[in-house]
Amino acid sequence: MAKLYSKNLKSEQINMNPKTETIDFLLSYSKSLSVLDYNNLKFETLLN
């Protein structure tokens, strides 16, 4: 017989909050990213 290996996720709440350093890094990266469309080409540059 097949065994069931799944867990009941509602009974095990996992705290998945990101660190503030991670949020700051992603926000600063997204602010400095610039995408330019030219003749069906995409150029991505970091404006640092």
CORVENZI-V171824 format. One record per residue. N is the residue number from 1. RES is the residue in one small letter. PHI is phi in whole degrees, -180 to 180 (NA if undefined). D_CENTER is the distance of its C-alpha to the mean C-alpha in Angstrom with 1 decimal. Layout:
# CORVENZI-V171824
N;RES;PHI;D_CENTER / N;RES;PHI;D_CENTER
This chain:
# CORVENZI-V171824
1;m;NA;39.3 / 2;a;-77;35.5 / 3;k;-93;33.7 / 4;l;-98;30.8 / 5;y;-106;27.9 / 6;s;-82;25.5 / 7;k;-109;25.1 / 8;n;-82;25.4 / 9;l;-74;22.1 / 10;k;-69;23.7 / 11;s;-78;25.9 / 12;e;-114;23.3 / 13;q;-80;20.8 / 14;i;-104;18.0 / 15;n;-81;16.7 / 16;m;-119;12.9 / 17;n;-91;12.6 / 18;p;-76;10.4 / 19;k;-75;12.8 / 20;t;-67;13.9 / 21;e;-64;13.6 / 22;t;-66;9.9 / 23;i;-65;9.8 / 24;d;-62;12.7 / 25;f;-63;11.3 / 26;l;-66;8.3 / 27;l;-68;11.1 / 28;s;-69;13.6 / 29;y;-65;11.9 / 30;s;-68;11.3 / 31;k;-72;14.9 / 32;s;-90;16.4 / 33;l;-83;15.1 / 34;s;-127;17.8 / 35;v;-117;18.2 / 36;l;-116;21.8 / 37;d;-98;23.3 / 38;y;-147;26.7 / 39;n;50;28.8 / 40;n;62;26.1 / 41;l;-117;24.2 / 42;k;-117;20.9 / 43;f;-112;21.0 / 44;e;-108;17.9 / 45;t;-131;19.1 / 46;l;-99;18.0 / 47;l;-97;20.4 / 48;n;-108;21.0
